[in-house]
């Protein structure tokens, strides 16, 4: 396993390089977008972790490059993840908000890599969710968290109001592909996946 970890904070890079190498294998670091771009041109990686505030080349251009290689990408951000962030393009496979712990980063990495290698498919109405591709087939990309919310809804597991941004983004994405399904909150039942006319 090879990870590319890019952030402008060199102390953070060194600290997490040690942690990531002990858990996942070789970790290559970069502190600006030009280094990331150069590494993506010359080397192969199984995962890219990218700070949203990476200098010299914007993180969105770098996400596009990573997606072209069909490599999962996680973005580190100091923002609360809102609907606008989940519906932007290009969309990473996951976000991690500062401050985060090593355990939180490990969990997100394992989740993203597990989904990327799963081969799993889910159906939401007549639309297929391509889990390893992190997208609605023929439609927009999804984050790992959005896939988890859909999985919970399909299996009857509880979905909390803390997942509100994911629910709103999923409703927008489902409507955008013409899905007959939507997520609604029902008194005493919680969130459910229902047809639009229910």
Secondary structure as UniProt FT lines:
FT   STRAND          2..6
FT   HELIX           10..23
FT   STRAND          26..30
FT   HELIX           33..42
FT   STRAND          47..51
FT   TURN            52..53
FT   HELIX           59..68
FT   TURN            69..70
FT   STRAND          72..77
FT   HELIX           83..86
FT   STRAND          94..97
FT   HELIX           102..116
FT   TURN            117..118
FT   STRAND          121..124
FT   TURN            125..126
FT   STRAND          127..130
FT   TURN            131..134
FT   STRAND          135..136
FT   TURN            137..138
FT   HELIX           144..155
FT   HELIX           161..163
FT   HELIX           164..176
FT   TURN            177..178
FT   STRAND          181..186
FT   TURN            187..189
FT   STRAND          190..195
FT   TURN            196..197
//
